[in-house]
Amino acid sequence: MSSALADSPPRFPPGAVWHQDISSAAVHPNSTSMISTLGGWGNGNRFQIDFSLQTYPQAAAGTPMRPVIAHAGSGEYYSPDCEALPTSMPVPADAAFEGQSGLSCDNDSEDCHLIVRQGNVLYELYSGNLSSGVLNARCLVKWQLNAVYPPEGRGEHCTSSDAAGFPIAPLLVNADEVAANMGNANSDLGHAIRFILPNSSMARDTSLGGVGGRLYVRPASHAGGPSGAVGSVPYGVRMRLKSNFDMSGYNAAAQVVLRTMQRYGIVLADGGNIALTFESDRYTTAKWNTVGINAHTFWNGANGSTPVLVSHFEVIDTGPRIAETWNCVRSTVTVPDIIFQHGFEQPG
């Protein structure tokens, strides 16, 4: 059992966009038509949960730093979006890649995220594998957890370990935080929740002039490969579960998550088929089976619950659609009394 169990999940300061209560935010004027065009979730229109993402909650001082090199198979490394090479990240011996039991991953067929927090720095690696003490990957991003990022995040048109340019771990649902809130009949998690859709369901608009019609909206800073109808929802969209959604058929844990979707919303982070990505309970004290949440909690109508459909959401107006140029311009970020170009750790 890891000593990291007592650590809280990585979160940003209260002023971060992810902690913005949107329960009273303006609905986008085209919300109804966007939701209608979207039509459904991926994977057979099921609001299903993937529990494979693993976050190492606190790497101890002295944890070995592993150098990062470009992806071994393709030679790809996303620059200047990701941390400039040479770079490195701490890798505890008991850390694990997404969906794996340890530090090996087939990065030609899996997403292979490796997520580790150390102090106020969150390391998120994409498409990685550890071999002979070296990580090969397509991207490593370092997030300063004590910083409030500007509207364009790490930079306009800049990706991250997620296609929308988002952090991953701070938007995951964590079993310990759910368990801590189950006893309060009106509680929520206090942060937006990451979700994904097939790229074929996300809006593409060639009239905007972006690369291949790619586009995004805030809080995103990047778009992957959307190829859907122009009237659908775009990368980065923030959607709010309607206040009249009937959650009476759900248990206390599920209601905590549903209230979070009403107050903080869900944000479209990446392309894929399983809509929700909750954090694995590998490093948590509470376990998903003991709190009563499983992969099918949110879609199959078990025990008389109302299945969560796309039509139960509305789109929040977060600003205009931005044409994706893939010309990343990195941001300057403020961390208590220190201004630095993102990608360099706070001194001291």
C-alpha positions as CSV (number, residue, x, y, z in Angstrom):
1,M,0.0,0.0,0.0
2,S,1.4,3.3,-1.1
3,S,2.3,6.0,1.4
4,A,0.7,8.5,-1.0
5,L,-2.8,7.3,0.0
6,A,-3.1,10.2,2.5
7,D,-2.5,12.9,-0.2
8,S,-5.4,14.8,-1.7
9,P,-5.9,14.7,-5.5
10,P,-4.1,17.4,-7.5
11,R,-6.2,20.5,-7.8
12,F,-5.6,24.1,-8.9
13,P,-6.3,27.2,-6.7
14,P,-10.0,28.4,-6.3
15,G,-9.6,31.1,-9.0
16,A,-8.9,28.5,-11.7
17,V,-11.5,28.2,-14.5
18,W,-12.0,24.5,-13.5
19,H,-13.4,25.6,-10.1
20,Q,-15.8,28.2,-11.6
21,D,-19.5,27.5,-10.6
22,I,-21.4,27.6,-13.8
23,S,-24.8,26.8,-12.4
24,S,-26.1,30.3,-13.3
25,A,-23.9,30.8,-16.4
26,A,-25.5,31.9,-19.7
27,V,-26.6,29.1,-22.0
28,H,-25.1,29.3,-25.6
29,P,-27.8,30.6,-28.0
30,N,-27.2,27.5,-30.2
31,S,-27.3,25.1,-27.3
32,T,-30.4,23.3,-28.3
33,S,-29.3,22.8,-31.9
34,M,-25.8,21.7,-30.9
35,I,-27.1,19.1,-28.5
36,S,-29.5,17.9,-31.1
37,T,-26.8,17.6,-33.7
38,L,-24.5,15.8,-31.3
39,G,-27.3,13.3,-30.6
40,G,-25.5,10.9,-28.3
41,W,-22.3,9.8,-26.5
42,G,-19.8,7.4,-27.9
43,N,-19.8,3.6,-27.5
44,G,-23.4,3.0,-28.4
45,N,-24.7,6.2,-26.7
46,R,-23.7,5.0,-23.3
47,F,-22.5,7.4,-20.6
48,Q,-20.0,4.9,-19.5
49,I,-16.9,5.2,-17.2
50,D,-13.3,4.3,-17.9
51,F,-11.3,3.8,-14.7
52,S,-7.9,3.3,-16.3
53,L,-6.2,6.7,-15.7
54,Q,-3.9,6.5,-12.7
55,T,-2.5,9.5,-10.8
56,Y,0.4,9.1,-8.5
57,P,-0.6,11.6,-5.8
58,Q,2.7,12.6,-4.3
59,A,6.2,11.5,-5.4
60,A,8.6,11.7,-2.5
61,A,11.7,14.0,-2.6
62,G,14.5,12.0,-4.0
63,T,12.4,10.1,-6.4
64,P,14.5,9.2,-9.5
65,M,14.1,11.6,-12.3
66,R,13.8,9.8,-15.7
67,P,14.9,11.6,-18.9
68,V,12.3,12.0,-21.6
69,I,13.1,11.5,-25.3
70,A,11.0,11.6,-28.4
71,H,8.7,8.7,-29.2
72,A,10.8,5.7,-30.0
73,G,8.7,4.4,-32.8
74,S,7.8,7.5,-34.7
75,G,10.4,10.1,-33.5
76,E,7.5,12.4,-32.7
77,Y,7.6,15.0,-29.9
78,Y,5.1,17.8,-29.9
79,S,7.1,21.0,-29.7
80,P,6.9,23.8,-28.6
81,D,3.6,22.7,-27.1
82,C,5.2,20.3,-24.6
83,E,8.2,20.7,-22.3
84,A,11.4,21.4,-24.3
85,L,13.8,18.5,-24.6
86,P,16.0,17.6,-22.7
87,T,13.6,17.3,-19.8
88,S,12.7,14.7,-17.2
89,M,10.1,13.7,-14.7
90,P,10.0,11.8,-11.3
91,V,9.0,8.2,-11.6
92,P,8.2,6.3,-8.4
93,A,8.9,2.6,-8.5
94,D,5.2,1.9,-7.8
95,A,3.8,4.3,-10.4
96,A,1.9,2.9,-13.4
97,F,0.9,3.9,-16.9
98,E,-2.7,4.3,-17.8
99,G,-4.4,0.9,-17.7
100,Q,-1.2,-0.9,-16.8
101,S,0.1,-2.5,-13.6
102,G,3.5,-1.0,-13.9
103,L,6.0,1.1,-15.9
104,S,5.7,-0.5,-19.3
105,C,3.1,0.4,-22.0
106,D,2.5,-0.3,-25.7
107,N,2.6,3.3,-26.9
108,D,1.9,2.3,-30.4
109,S,-1.6,1.1,-29.6
110,E,-2.5,2.7,-26.2
111,D,-2.7,6.3,-25.0
112,C,-0.1,5.4,-22.3
113,H,-0.5,8.4,-20.0
114,L,1.8,8.5,-17.0
115,I,0.7,11.0,-14.3
116,V,2.8,11.9,-11.3
117,R,2.5,14.8,-8.8
118,Q,5.5,16.1,-6.9
119,G,4.9,19.0,-4.6
120,N,3.1,21.7,-6.6
121,V,4.2,20.3,-10.0
122,L,2.0,17.9,-11.9
123,Y,3.7,15.9,-14.6
124,E,1.5,14.4,-17.3
125,L,3.2,12.3,-20.0
126,Y,1.5,11.1,-23.2
127,S,2.2,8.1,-25.4
128,G,5.1,7.0,-23.2
129,N,7.0,3.9,-22.2
130,L,9.9,3.4,-19.8
131,S,12.9,1.3,-21.0
132,S,16.4,1.2,-19.6
133,G,15.5,4.1,-17.3
134,V,14.5,6.4,-20.1
135,L,11.0,7.5,-21.0
136,N,10.1,7.9,-24.7
137,A,7.0,9.9,-25.3
138,R,5.2,12.3,-27.7
139,C,4.6,14.8,-24.9
140,L,5.5,15.8,-21.4
141,V,3.6,18.7,-19.7
142,K,4.3,20.2,-16.3
143,W,1.4,22.0,-14.6
144,Q,2.0,24.4,-11.8
145,L,-0.8,23.5,-9.3
146,N,-0.3,26.8,-7.4
147,A,-0.9,28.9,-10.5
148,V,-4.0,30.4,-12.0
149,Y,-3.5,30.0,-15.8
150,P,-4.7,32.7,-18.3
151,P,-7.8,32.0,-20.5
152,E,-5.6,30.3,-23.1
153,G,-4.1,27.9,-20.6
154,R,-0.5,27.0,-21.4
155,G,-0.7,28.8,-24.7
156,E,-3.0,29.5,-27.7
157,H,-3.0,26.6,-30.1
158,C,-0.9,24.5,-27.7
159,T,-1.8,20.9,-26.9
160,S,-1.0,19.1,-23.7
161,S,-1.3,15.4,-22.8
162,D,-4.9,15.9,-23.7
163,A,-5.9,17.1,-27.2
164,A,-7.8,20.1,-25.9
165,G,-4.7,21.4,-24.1
166,F,-6.3,20.6,-20.7
167,P,-4.7,19.2,-17.5
168,I,-6.0,15.6,-17.0
169,A,-5.7,14.7,-13.3
170,P,-7.4,17.8,-11.9
171,L,-10.5,17.0,-14.0
172,L,-10.8,13.4,-13.0
173,V,-13.2,12.1,-10.4
174,N,-11.4,10.6,-7.5
175,A,-12.8,7.9,-5.2
176,D,-11.6,9.5,-2.0
177,E,-13.2,12.9,-2.8
178,V,-16.4,11.2,-3.7
179,A,-16.4,9.2,-0.4
180,A,-15.6,12.4,1.6
181,N,-18.8,14.1,0.2
182,M,-21.3,11.3,0.3
183,G,-22.5,12.2,3.8
184,N,-23.6,15.7,2.7
185,A,-26.9,15.7,1.0
186,N,-26.1,18.8,-1.1
187,S,-22.4,18.3,-1.7
188,D,-20.4,18.3,-4.9
189,L,-16.7,18.0,-5.9
190,G,-16.1,21.6,-6.7
191,H,-14.5,21.2,-10.1
192,A,-15.3,20.5,-13.7
193,I,-15.2,16.9,-14.9
194,R,-13.3,15.7,-18.0
195,F,-15.3,13.9,-20.8
196,I,-14.5,12.7,-24.3
197,L,-16.4,12.1,-27.5
198,P,-15.6,10.4,-30.9
199,N,-13.8,12.9,-33.1
200,S,-16.5,12.2,-35.7
201,S,-19.1,13.7,-33.3
202,M,-17.2,17.0,-32.7
203,A,-17.7,20.2,-34.8
204,R,-15.6,20.9,-37.8
205,D,-16.0,24.1,-39.9
206,T,-13.8,24.8,-42.9
207,S,-15.2,28.3,-43.3
208,L,-13.2,29.5,-40.2
209,G,-9.9,28.9,-41.9
210,G,-8.3,26.5,-39.4
211,V,-6.2,23.5,-40.4
212,G,-8.7,21.1,-41.9
213,G,-11.6,23.0,-40.4
214,R,-10.4,22.2,-36.8
215,L,-11.7,24.5,-34.1
216,Y,-12.1,24.8,-30.4
217,V,-13.7,27.0,-27.7
218,R,-12.6,28.1,-24.2
219,P,-11.4,26.7,-21.9
220,A,-9.6,24.7,-24.6
221,S,-6.4,25.9,-26.3
222,H,-6.2,23.3,-29.0
223,A,-8.2,20.9,-31.1
224,G,-7.2,17.4,-32.2
225,G,-8.9,15.9,-35.2
226,P,-12.6,16.8,-35.1
227,S,-14.5,15.6,-38.2
228,G,-18.2,16.0,-37.3
229,A,-21.0,18.3,-38.4
230,V,-20.4,22.0,-38.2
231,G,-23.5,22.4,-35.9
232,S,-22.2,19.9,-33.3
233,V,-20.3,20.7,-30.1
234,P,-16.6,21.7,-30.4
235,Y,-13.5,20.7,-28.6
236,G,-13.4,22.4,-25.2
237,V,-17.2,22.7,-24.9
238,R,-18.5,23.0,-21.4
239,M,-21.8,21.4,-20.8
240,R,-24.0,21.6,-17.7
241,L,-26.4,18.9,-16.5
242,K,-29.9,20.5,-16.4
243,S,-31.1,21.5,-12.9
244,N,-34.3,19.4,-13.3
245,F,-32.5,16.1,-13.9
246,D,-34.1,13.4,-11.8
247,M,-31.3,11.8,-9.8
248,S,-33.5,10.2,-7.2
249,G,-32.7,6.7,-8.5
250,Y,-29.0,7.1,-7.9
251,N,-27.0,6.3,-4.8
252,A,-25.3,9.0,-2.6
253,A,-21.9,8.7,-4.4
254,A,-23.5,9.1,-7.9
255,Q,-25.5,12.1,-6.7
256,V,-22.4,13.8,-5.6
257,V,-21.0,13.5,-9.2
258,L,-24.3,14.5,-10.8
259,R,-24.6,17.6,-8.7
260,T,-21.0,18.4,-9.8
261,M,-22.1,18.2,-13.4
262,Q,-24.9,20.6,-12.6
263,R,-22.7,23.2,-10.9
264,Y,-19.3,22.9,-12.6
265,G,-20.1,21.0,-15.7
266,I,-18.2,18.6,-18.0
267,V,-15.5,19.8,-20.4
268,L,-14.7,18.1,-23.7
269,A,-11.0,17.1,-23.5
270,D,-10.2,14.5,-26.1
271,G,-11.3,12.1,-28.7
272,G,-12.5,8.6,-27.8
273,N,-15.5,6.3,-27.3
274,I,-16.0,6.0,-23.5
275,A,-17.4,9.3,-22.3
276,L,-16.3,9.5,-18.7
277,T,-12.8,9.0,-17.3
278,F,-12.6,8.6,-13.5
279,E,-9.3,8.1,-11.7
280,S,-8.3,4.6,-10.9
281,D,-8.6,3.7,-7.2
282,R,-5.1,2.2,-7.3
283,Y,-3.8,4.9,-4.9
284,T,-6.9,5.8,-3.0
285,T,-8.2,4.7,0.3
286,A,-11.8,4.5,-0.9
287,K,-12.6,2.0,-3.7
288,W,-15.1,2.5,-6.4
289,N,-16.9,-0.8,-5.6
290,T,-17.3,0.2,-2.0
291,V,-18.7,3.7,-2.8
292,G,-21.1,2.1,-5.3
293,I,-20.0,3.5,-8.6
294,N,-19.2,1.2,-11.5
295,A,-18.7,1.5,-15.3
296,H,-22.4,1.5,-16.0
297,T,-23.7,3.8,-13.2
298,F,-24.5,6.7,-15.4
299,W,-26.3,5.2,-18.4
300,N,-28.2,2.0,-18.0
301,G,-31.1,3.0,-15.8
302,A,-30.5,0.4,-13.2
303,N,-32.6,0.5,-10.0
304,G,-35.1,2.8,-11.6
305,S,-32.6,5.6,-12.3
306,T,-32.9,7.9,-15.2
307,P,-30.2,7.2,-17.9
308,V,-28.0,10.3,-18.5
309,L,-28.5,11.3,-22.1
310,V,-26.9,14.1,-24.1
311,S,-30.4,15.8,-24.1
312,H,-30.1,16.2,-20.4
313,F,-27.3,18.8,-20.9
314,E,-27.1,22.3,-22.1
315,V,-24.1,24.1,-23.6
316,I,-22.6,27.0,-21.7
317,D,-21.5,30.1,-23.7
318,T,-17.7,30.3,-23.2
319,G,-17.0,32.5,-26.2
320,P,-16.5,32.2,-29.9
321,R,-15.1,29.3,-31.9
322,I,-11.4,29.6,-32.5
323,A,-9.9,28.2,-35.8
324,E,-7.0,25.8,-35.0
325,T,-3.7,26.8,-36.7
326,W,-1.5,24.4,-34.7
327,N,0.9,27.3,-34.3
328,C,1.4,27.1,-30.6
329,V,2.3,30.3,-28.7
330,R,3.2,29.6,-25.1
331,S,1.7,31.6,-22.2
332,T,3.4,33.4,-19.3
333,V,2.0,32.2,-16.0
334,T,2.0,33.9,-12.6
335,V,2.8,31.8,-9.5
336,P,2.8,33.7,-6.1
337,D,5.0,36.7,-6.7
338,I,7.0,35.0,-9.5
339,I,6.4,35.4,-13.2
340,F,8.0,32.8,-15.4
341,Q,7.6,31.3,-18.9
342,H,5.6,28.1,-18.4
343,G,7.7,25.0,-18.5
344,F,10.3,26.1,-16.0
345,E,9.8,25.1,-12.4
346,Q,9.3,27.7,-9.7
347,P,12.6,28.5,-8.0
348,G,13.2,27.4,-4.5
